[in-house]
Amino acid sequence: MLGSYVGNGAFTVSDLLVSANGPHAKIQVRPAPPLPFVRDMTDQVFGEPDRVKWVDALRGFAAFAVAWFHLYTDQSAIIPLPQFVNHIAVLGRWGVELFFAISGFVLATTLIPRRDMTGLGDIGLYLARRSVRLDITFWAVLALYVVAQGWLAPRPYAPGPEFNRIVDSAFYFLPLGLFHGNANYIPTAWSLAIEVQFYLMFATMVVAINWLTRVGVGRGMAAVAMVALMTLASAPHQLGITKVDVGFWMYPHLITFAVGAAAALVHQRIRGSGWVFVLAMVLAAYGAATEGGRSLATFGAGGIFATIIWVKPLQRILADQRLLYLGALSYCLYLLHPLAGALVLDDIRAQFPAPSIMHFAGVVAAMVASLAASAVVFHLIERPSIALSKRIGRPRSTQLERRSRLPCKKGVEEPAG
Protein backbone atom coordinates (compact mmCIF):
# COMPACT_ATOMS: atom_id res chain seq x y z
CA MET A 1 0.00 0.00 0.00
CA LEU A 2 1.35 3.44 -0.96
CA GLY A 3 2.28 5.55 2.02
CA SER A 4 2.85 2.57 4.29
CA TYR A 5 6.05 2.16 6.28
CA VAL A 6 8.66 -0.03 4.61
CA GLY A 7 11.65 -1.45 6.47
CA ASN A 8 13.15 1.26 8.65
CA GLY A 9 11.97 4.26 6.63
CA ALA A 10 9.01 5.49 4.63
CA PHE A 11 9.18 5.39 0.84
CA THR A 12 8.25 8.24 -1.48
CA VAL A 13 7.10 8.51 -5.09
CA SER A 14 10.71 8.88 -6.24
CA ASP A 15 11.44 5.51 -4.64
CA LEU A 16 8.99 3.67 -6.90
CA LEU A 17 10.92 2.19 -9.80
CA VAL A 18 8.68 1.00 -12.63
CA SER A 19 10.06 -1.41 -15.21
CA ALA A 20 7.70 -1.25 -18.18
CA ASN A 21 7.10 -4.71 -19.54
CA GLY A 22 3.71 -4.21 -21.07
CA PRO A 23 0.89 -5.71 -19.05
CA HIS A 24 3.41 -7.36 -16.76
CA ALA A 25 4.90 -4.11 -15.47
CA LYS A 26 6.55 -4.53 -12.08
CA ILE A 27 6.74 -2.02 -9.29
CA GLN A 28 9.83 -2.24 -7.15
CA VAL A 29 9.82 -0.47 -3.81
CA ARG A 30 13.13 0.87 -2.59
CA PRO A 31 12.94 1.92 1.08
CA ALA A 32 14.42 5.26 1.98
CA PRO A 33 17.42 5.19 4.34
CA PRO A 34 16.53 5.63 8.02
CA LEU A 35 16.96 9.01 9.58
CA PRO A 36 19.55 9.23 12.37
CA PHE A 37 18.11 8.45 15.80
CA VAL A 38 14.66 7.74 14.30
CA ARG A 39 14.76 3.99 13.81
CA ASP A 40 12.07 1.59 14.75
CA MET A 41 13.09 -1.77 16.16
CA THR A 42 12.46 -4.04 13.18
CA ASP A 43 14.19 -7.18 12.02
CA GLN A 44 16.45 -5.07 9.81
CA VAL A 45 17.82 -3.43 12.94
CA PHE A 46 17.68 -6.25 15.47
CA GLY A 47 17.03 -9.42 13.44
CA GLU A 48 20.25 -11.24 14.34
CA PRO A 49 22.18 -8.72 16.45
CA ASP A 50 25.92 -8.70 16.01
CA ARG A 51 27.96 -9.12 19.14
CA VAL A 52 28.97 -5.74 20.53
CA LYS A 53 32.60 -6.60 21.07
CA TRP A 54 33.59 -3.64 23.19
CA VAL A 55 31.10 -4.72 25.86
CA ASP A 56 33.22 -7.86 26.38
CA ALA A 57 36.24 -5.64 27.03
CA LEU A 58 34.22 -3.63 29.56
CA ARG A 59 33.25 -6.87 31.28
CA GLY A 60 36.93 -7.78 31.54
CA PHE A 61 37.80 -4.40 33.05
CA ALA A 62 34.99 -4.75 35.59
CA ALA A 63 36.16 -8.21 36.70
CA PHE A 64 39.77 -7.04 36.90
CA ALA A 65 38.77 -4.01 39.01
CA VAL A 66 36.78 -6.14 41.47
CA ALA A 67 39.58 -8.70 41.75
CA TRP A 68 42.21 -5.99 42.31
CA PHE A 69 40.03 -4.37 45.00
CA HIS A 70 39.62 -7.63 46.92
CA LEU A 71 43.24 -8.70 46.66
CA TYR A 72 44.76 -5.29 47.32
CA THR A 73 42.58 -4.41 50.31
CA ASP A 74 43.38 -7.84 51.74
CA GLN A 75 47.00 -6.62 52.03
CA SER A 76 46.66 -2.82 52.10
CA ALA A 77 47.37 -2.55 55.85
CA ILE A 78 50.87 -3.92 55.34
CA ILE A 79 51.74 -2.31 52.00
CA PRO A 80 53.89 0.82 52.58
CA LEU A 81 52.45 2.93 49.78
CA PRO A 82 50.81 6.40 49.85
CA GLN A 83 47.20 6.49 50.96
CA PHE A 84 45.90 7.69 47.60
CA VAL A 85 46.98 4.36 46.10
CA ASN A 86 44.65 2.63 48.54
CA HIS A 87 41.82 4.96 47.54
CA ILE A 88 42.31 4.09 43.86
CA ALA A 89 42.17 0.38 44.68
CA VAL A 90 38.95 0.85 46.66
CA LEU A 91 37.23 2.24 43.55
CA GLY A 92 37.43 -1.26 42.11
CA ARG A 93 34.57 -2.39 44.34
CA TRP A 94 32.16 -0.51 42.10
CA GLY A 95 33.06 -2.77 39.20
CA VAL A 96 30.06 -4.82 40.35
CA GLU A 97 27.73 -1.98 39.35
CA LEU A 98 29.43 -1.86 35.96
CA PHE A 99 28.69 -5.58 35.68
CA PHE A 100 25.00 -4.91 36.34
CA ALA A 101 24.89 -2.12 33.75
CA ILE A 102 26.58 -4.44 31.23
CA SER A 103 23.92 -7.08 31.88
CA GLY A 104 21.19 -4.52 31.19
CA PHE A 105 22.93 -3.52 27.96
CA VAL A 106 23.50 -7.09 26.75
CA LEU A 107 19.98 -8.34 27.50
CA ALA A 108 18.38 -5.32 25.84
CA THR A 109 20.53 -5.96 22.77
CA THR A 110 20.02 -9.72 22.54
CA LEU A 111 16.60 -10.49 24.05
CA ILE A 112 14.39 -7.69 22.69
CA PRO A 113 14.76 -9.02 19.10
CA ARG A 114 13.50 -12.44 20.25
CA ARG A 115 10.04 -12.65 18.73
CA ASP A 116 9.80 -16.31 19.75
CA MET A 117 9.54 -15.49 23.48
CA THR A 118 5.79 -15.52 23.99
CA GLY A 119 5.08 -17.40 27.21
CA LEU A 120 6.30 -19.13 30.34
CA GLY A 121 7.75 -22.04 28.39
CA ASP A 122 10.02 -19.71 26.42
CA ILE A 123 11.14 -17.97 29.60
CA GLY A 124 11.91 -21.33 31.19
CA LEU A 125 13.90 -22.43 28.14
CA TYR A 126 15.90 -19.19 28.22
CA LEU A 127 16.68 -19.60 31.93
CA ALA A 128 17.67 -23.24 31.35
CA ARG A 129 20.16 -22.17 28.70
CA ARG A 130 21.54 -19.49 31.00
CA SER A 131 21.90 -22.07 33.76
CA VAL A 132 23.91 -24.41 31.55
CA ARG A 133 25.96 -21.45 30.37
CA LEU A 134 26.84 -20.23 33.88
CA ASP A 135 26.03 -22.77 36.58
CA ILE A 136 28.20 -25.67 35.41
CA THR A 137 31.22 -23.42 35.82
CA PHE A 138 29.88 -22.09 39.13
CA TRP A 139 29.42 -25.59 40.56
CA ALA A 140 32.91 -26.65 39.44
CA VAL A 141 34.45 -23.60 41.14
CA LEU A 142 32.29 -24.24 44.23
CA ALA A 143 33.81 -27.73 44.47
CA LEU A 144 37.27 -26.15 44.45
CA TYR A 145 36.28 -23.81 47.28
CA VAL A 146 34.97 -26.71 49.37
CA VAL A 147 38.15 -28.72 48.83
CA ALA A 148 40.33 -25.71 49.70
CA GLN A 149 38.53 -24.82 52.96
CA GLY A 150 41.48 -25.87 55.10
CA TRP A 151 43.89 -23.64 53.19
CA LEU A 152 41.54 -20.64 53.10
CA ALA A 153 40.87 -20.57 56.88
CA PRO A 154 40.37 -18.35 58.83
CA ARG A 155 38.77 -16.24 56.11
CA PRO A 156 35.04 -15.59 56.64
CA TYR A 157 34.10 -17.67 53.59
CA ALA A 158 36.05 -20.69 54.87
CA PRO A 159 34.06 -22.07 57.83
CA GLY A 160 34.81 -25.63 56.78
CA PRO A 161 32.79 -28.13 54.72
CA GLU A 162 29.13 -28.26 55.81
CA PHE A 163 26.44 -30.09 53.85
CA ASN A 164 23.72 -27.47 54.36
CA ARG A 165 26.06 -24.66 53.40
CA ILE A 166 27.14 -26.55 50.27
CA VAL A 167 23.49 -26.97 49.21
CA ASP A 168 22.71 -23.31 49.92
CA SER A 169 25.78 -22.25 47.96
CA ALA A 170 24.97 -24.47 44.98
CA PHE A 171 21.47 -22.96 44.75
CA TYR A 172 22.80 -19.42 45.12
CA PHE A 173 19.87 -18.02 43.10
CA LEU A 174 17.42 -19.01 45.86
CA PRO A 175 17.24 -17.21 49.24
CA LEU A 176 18.15 -20.40 51.14
CA GLY A 177 21.16 -18.76 52.75
CA LEU A 178 18.95 -16.00 54.16
CA PHE A 179 16.68 -18.53 55.84
CA HIS A 180 19.50 -20.72 57.17
CA GLY A 181 21.98 -17.96 57.97
CA ASN A 182 24.63 -19.50 55.71
CA ALA A 183 26.99 -17.33 53.68
CA ASN A 184 27.98 -18.66 50.27
CA TYR A 185 31.36 -20.36 49.97
CA ILE A 186 32.01 -18.18 46.92
CA PRO A 187 31.99 -14.62 48.32
CA THR A 188 31.02 -13.01 45.01
CA ALA A 189 27.94 -15.22 44.51
CA TRP A 190 25.53 -12.63 45.96
CA SER A 191 25.75 -10.56 42.76
CA LEU A 192 25.04 -13.63 40.61
CA ALA A 193 21.77 -14.15 42.49
CA ILE A 194 20.80 -10.57 41.63
CA GLU A 195 21.68 -11.18 37.99
CA VAL A 196 19.39 -14.24 37.83
CA GLN A 197 16.50 -12.15 39.18
CA PHE A 198 17.15 -9.62 36.43
CA TYR A 199 17.24 -12.35 33.76
CA LEU A 200 13.80 -13.51 34.88
CA MET A 201 12.37 -9.99 35.00
CA PHE A 202 13.75 -8.95 31.62
CA ALA A 203 12.64 -12.15 29.89
CA THR A 204 9.14 -11.43 31.21
CA MET A 205 9.42 -7.91 29.80
CA VAL A 206 10.31 -9.33 26.38
CA VAL A 207 7.19 -11.52 26.48
CA ALA A 208 5.20 -8.33 27.18
CA ILE A 209 6.95 -6.54 24.30
CA ASN A 210 6.00 -9.36 21.93
CA TRP A 211 2.38 -9.17 23.11
CA LEU A 212 2.32 -5.42 22.50
CA THR A 213 3.70 -5.86 18.98
CA ARG A 214 1.00 -8.43 18.20
CA VAL A 215 -1.72 -5.91 19.11
CA GLY A 216 -0.21 -3.27 16.84
CA VAL A 217 2.32 -1.36 18.96
CA GLY A 218 5.64 -0.69 17.22
CA ARG A 219 8.48 -2.81 18.56
CA GLY A 220 10.69 0.17 19.21
CA MET A 221 7.93 1.96 21.09
CA ALA A 222 7.17 -1.15 23.14
CA ALA A 223 10.83 -1.63 24.05
CA VAL A 224 11.28 2.00 25.08
CA ALA A 225 8.08 1.85 27.13
CA MET A 226 9.24 -1.26 29.02
CA VAL A 227 12.67 0.15 29.80
CA ALA A 228 11.04 3.42 30.87
CA LEU A 229 8.73 1.44 33.17
CA MET A 230 11.74 -0.34 34.66
CA THR A 231 13.44 3.03 35.21
CA LEU A 232 10.36 4.53 36.87
CA ALA A 233 10.02 1.47 39.10
CA SER A 234 13.45 2.26 40.55
CA ALA A 235 12.46 5.85 41.38
CA PRO A 236 11.01 5.21 44.87
CA HIS A 237 14.31 3.71 45.99
CA GLN A 238 16.45 6.37 44.30
CA LEU A 239 14.34 9.20 45.75
CA GLY A 240 14.43 7.71 49.24
CA ILE A 241 10.69 7.04 49.40
CA THR A 242 11.17 3.32 50.00
CA LYS A 243 14.32 1.47 50.92
CA VAL A 244 15.28 -2.16 50.51
CA ASP A 245 18.35 -3.45 52.28
CA VAL A 246 21.17 -4.31 49.94
CA GLY A 247 21.85 -8.01 49.88
CA PHE A 248 20.12 -10.81 48.03
CA TRP A 249 17.41 -8.77 46.28
CA MET A 250 17.67 -7.00 42.93
CA TYR A 251 15.55 -3.91 43.60
CA PRO A 252 18.28 -1.62 45.05
CA HIS A 253 20.26 -2.23 41.83
CA LEU A 254 17.34 -1.86 39.42
CA ILE A 255 18.43 1.63 38.34
CA THR A 256 21.82 0.21 37.31
CA PHE A 257 20.25 -2.40 35.05
CA ALA A 258 17.94 0.30 33.65
CA VAL A 259 20.89 2.55 32.77
CA GLY A 260 22.49 -0.30 30.83
CA ALA A 261 19.26 -1.25 29.03
CA ALA A 262 18.56 2.37 28.06
CA ALA A 263 22.13 2.74 26.79
CA ALA A 264 21.57 -0.30 24.55
CA LEU A 265 18.50 1.31 22.97
CA VAL A 266 20.44 4.54 22.47
CA HIS A 267 23.26 2.53 20.86
CA GLN A 268 20.69 1.06 18.43
CA ARG A 269 19.26 4.56 17.81
CA ILE A 270 15.73 3.68 18.87
CA ARG A 271 13.39 6.67 18.87
CA GLY A 272 12.71 8.01 22.37
CA SER A 273 15.47 5.99 24.03
CA GLY A 274 17.57 9.08 24.67
CA TRP A 275 14.93 10.48 27.00
CA VAL A 276 14.77 7.22 28.95
CA PHE A 277 18.55 7.21 29.30
CA VAL A 278 18.49 10.81 30.55
CA LEU A 279 15.77 9.92 33.08
CA ALA A 280 17.80 6.95 34.36
CA MET A 281 20.92 9.09 34.68
CA VAL A 282 19.00 11.82 36.54
CA LEU A 283 17.71 9.27 39.06
CA ALA A 284 21.22 7.86 39.44
CA ALA A 285 22.62 11.38 39.91
CA TYR A 286 20.02 12.14 42.59
CA GLY A 287 20.93 8.95 44.44
CA ALA A 288 24.61 9.81 44.10
CA ALA A 289 24.02 13.28 45.56
CA THR A 290 22.04 11.97 48.53
CA GLU A 291 23.80 8.68 49.22
CA GLY A 292 26.85 8.30 46.99
CA GLY A 293 28.03 4.73 46.79
CA ARG A 294 26.18 2.50 44.35
CA SER A 295 24.23 5.32 42.69
CA LEU A 296 27.46 7.19 42.03
CA ALA A 297 28.92 4.03 40.50
CA THR A 298 25.76 3.65 38.40
CA PHE A 299 26.09 7.22 37.15
CA GLY A 300 29.72 6.50 36.31
CA ALA A 301 28.76 3.33 34.43
CA GLY A 302 26.22 5.31 32.40
CA GLY A 303 28.88 7.89 31.62
CA ILE A 304 31.22 5.14 30.42
CA PHE A 305 28.54 3.76 28.10
CA ALA A 306 27.64 7.20 26.74
CA THR A 307 31.29 8.02 26.06
CA ILE A 308 31.97 4.76 24.23
CA ILE A 309 28.74 4.98 22.21
CA TRP A 310 29.48 8.48 20.93
CA VAL A 311 33.28 8.25 20.64
CA LYS A 312 33.64 5.62 17.92
CA PRO A 313 37.45 5.28 18.11
CA LEU A 314 37.06 3.95 21.65
CA GLN A 315 34.98 1.08 20.30
CA ARG A 316 37.82 0.08 17.98
CA ILE A 317 40.36 0.31 20.79
CA LEU A 318 38.24 -1.85 23.08
CA ALA A 319 37.83 -4.44 20.31
CA ASP A 320 41.51 -5.39 20.72
CA GLN A 321 41.84 -9.18 20.90
CA ARG A 322 43.75 -9.11 24.20
CA LEU A 323 41.01 -7.09 25.86
CA LEU A 324 38.37 -9.38 24.40
CA TYR A 325 40.20 -12.39 25.85
CA LEU A 326 40.20 -10.69 29.25
CA GLY A 327 36.46 -10.27 28.81
CA ALA A 328 36.12 -13.97 28.00
CA LEU A 329 37.88 -14.79 31.28
CA SER A 330 35.83 -12.29 33.30
CA TYR A 331 33.30 -14.75 34.76
CA CYS A 332 35.96 -17.22 35.89
CA LEU A 333 38.13 -14.39 37.22
CA TYR A 334 35.19 -13.01 39.19
CA LEU A 335 34.58 -16.41 40.77
CA LEU A 336 38.16 -17.60 41.30
CA HIS A 337 40.19 -14.63 42.53
CA PRO A 338 39.11 -15.01 46.21
CA LEU A 339 40.47 -18.56 46.00
CA ALA A 340 43.53 -18.56 43.74
CA GLY A 341 44.62 -15.05 44.69
CA ALA A 342 44.09 -15.60 48.42
CA LEU A 343 46.33 -18.68 48.43
CA VAL A 344 49.16 -16.69 46.84
CA LEU A 345 48.70 -13.79 49.28
CA ASP A 346 48.81 -16.14 52.26
CA ASP A 347 52.09 -17.61 51.01
CA ILE A 348 53.63 -14.14 50.55
CA ARG A 349 52.47 -13.08 54.00
CA ALA A 350 54.02 -16.19 55.57
CA GLN A 351 57.38 -15.38 53.97
CA PHE A 352 57.29 -11.62 54.69
CA PRO A 353 55.33 -11.04 57.94
CA ALA A 354 56.50 -7.43 58.33
CA PRO A 355 55.14 -4.53 56.21
CA SER A 356 57.07 -4.56 52.94
CA ILE A 357 56.78 -3.58 49.30
CA MET A 358 56.88 -7.31 48.65
CA HIS A 359 53.24 -7.42 49.66
CA PHE A 360 52.40 -5.20 46.67
CA ALA A 361 54.34 -7.62 44.49
CA GLY A 362 52.27 -10.34 46.15
CA VAL A 363 49.06 -8.65 45.00
CA VAL A 364 50.41 -8.57 41.44
CA ALA A 365 51.39 -12.24 41.72
CA ALA A 366 47.92 -13.04 43.09
CA MET A 367 46.31 -11.33 40.09
CA VAL A 368 48.51 -13.31 37.71
CA ALA A 369 47.63 -16.56 39.50
CA SER A 370 43.92 -15.69 39.37
CA LEU A 371 44.11 -15.00 35.64
CA ALA A 372 46.00 -18.24 35.03
CA ALA A 373 43.47 -20.27 37.02
CA SER A 374 40.65 -18.50 35.20
CA ALA A 375 42.14 -19.40 31.82
CA VAL A 376 42.34 -23.07 32.80
CA VAL A 377 38.74 -23.22 34.05
CA PHE A 378 37.50 -21.23 31.07
CA HIS A 379 39.00 -23.58 28.50
CA LEU A 380 38.21 -26.80 30.36
CA ILE A 381 34.72 -26.02 31.69
CA GLU A 382 33.18 -22.69 30.75
CA ARG A 383 33.75 -22.75 27.00
CA PRO A 384 32.32 -26.29 26.59
CA SER A 385 29.36 -25.17 28.74
CA ILE A 386 28.75 -22.24 26.39
CA ALA A 387 28.75 -24.59 23.42
CA LEU A 388 26.36 -26.95 25.20
CA SER A 389 23.96 -24.14 26.10
CA LYS A 390 23.64 -23.17 22.44
CA ARG A 391 22.34 -26.64 21.61
CA ILE A 392 19.43 -26.42 24.03
CA GLY A 393 16.15 -25.42 22.38
CA ARG A 394 17.05 -23.48 19.26
CA PRO A 395 14.82 -20.39 18.85
CA ARG A 396 11.81 -21.04 16.66
CA SER A 397 12.38 -17.76 14.79
CA THR A 398 15.78 -19.00 13.66
CA GLN A 399 14.27 -22.23 12.35
CA LEU A 400 11.54 -20.33 10.50
CA GLU A 401 14.07 -17.94 9.01
CA ARG A 402 16.18 -20.81 7.71
CA ARG A 403 13.12 -22.54 6.25
CA SER A 404 11.96 -19.33 4.58
CA ARG A 405 15.30 -19.07 2.79
CA LEU A 406 14.70 -22.38 1.01
CA PRO A 407 13.73 -21.91 -2.65
CA CYS A 408 10.03 -22.49 -3.29
CA LYS A 409 8.95 -24.99 -5.91
CA LYS A 410 7.30 -23.66 -9.02
CA GLY A 411 3.61 -23.14 -8.50
CA VAL A 412 3.92 -23.14 -4.72
CA GLU A 413 3.50 -19.80 -2.94
CA GLU A 414 6.15 -18.90 -0.41
CA PRO A 415 4.48 -18.47 2.98
CA ALA A 416 4.20 -14.88 4.09
CA GLY A 417 6.51 -13.91 6.90
C-alpha positions, 0 to 999 in steps of 0.5 A: 500500500502506498504511504505505508512504512517499509523497512526502517523508513518510509518510501516516497514517489521517487522511490517507486521504480517502474520497469515497463514490460507491457501488461506485466509491469513490475513495481519495485519499492526501494525503502528510503534510508533511516533518519539518524536516531529515528529507527524503529526496532524491526528485524532489519535493525535487530534481526540477528544482532551482532555481538557488541565486542567492546562490551566484552572488554568492559566486562573484563575491566569490571572483573579485573577491578573487582579482583584488584580491589579484593586482593589489594585491600586484603593486604593494604594494611601492610603495603607501605604505599601512599594512601591515595593508592589505597583509595584508587584500589577501593574504587574497584569495588564498584566494578560490580555496578558496571557488571550490572549495567553491562547485563542490562545492555547485553539483555536489551541488545540480545533479548528484545529481538527475540520474537519467539519469546511468547510465554512461560515455556520460552522464559523457562527455556531461556533460563535453562540455557543461562543455567547451563551457560553459567552454573556448570562453571559455578558448581565446578568452582564451588567444588574447588572452594569446598576442597580448599577450605582448610587452606583458606581458613580463617577467612570468613568464607572458609568455615569448613565443609558443611552439607547445608552450606554446600546446598545453599551455595549451589542454589545461590539463586534461591534465598536459602542462605537468608533462611539458614543464615549460611553465607555462600562459599564463593563470596562473590555469589551474591551478585550472581543471584541478583543477575538471575533475578534480572534475567527472569524480570527482563525475559518477562518484559520481552514476552510483554513486548512481543504481546504489544507488537501483536496488538499493533504497537511498534516494537521500538515503542514497546521496548522503550516503554518497558525500559522506561517502566523499569526506570520509573520502578526504581524511582522510589528507591532512588528518591528515598521514598522506600528502601530495601536493604542491599543483599540478596534482592535486585531492587536496590540495583534496578536503576543500574540495570535500567541505565544499561538497558537504556544505553543499549537502545540509544546505541541502536538509535531507537526513537525516544530511548535518549529520554529514557537514558536521561531519566535513568541518569538523573535518578542515578545522579540524585541517588549519588548526591544523597547517598553516593556509593552504588548510585554514584557508581551507576552514574559513572557506568552510564557515563562510560557507556555514553562516552563509548557509544558516541566516541567511535574510536574507543569502540575500535580500541576496546575491540583489541583481541587481548582485551576481548580475551580478558572479557572472555575470562571475566566470569571465571576471574570473578569467581576464582580470585578469592580462591587462587589469589588468596592462596598466593597472598597467604604464602607471601604473608608467611614469607614476609610477615612485616610490612614490605613492598613485597606485599604489593608484588604479592598482590600482582602475583595473586592477580597473575595466579587468578588470571591463570586459574581462570584461563584453565577453568574457562577452556576446560569447563566454561567454554564447553558449557557455552557450546552446550547451552547453544544446543538447548532449544534453538529459537523457533524464529531462527528455524523459520528464518532458515526454512523461509530461505529455502527456494520455493517450488514452481507453483507453490507460494512462499508463505508470508513472513 
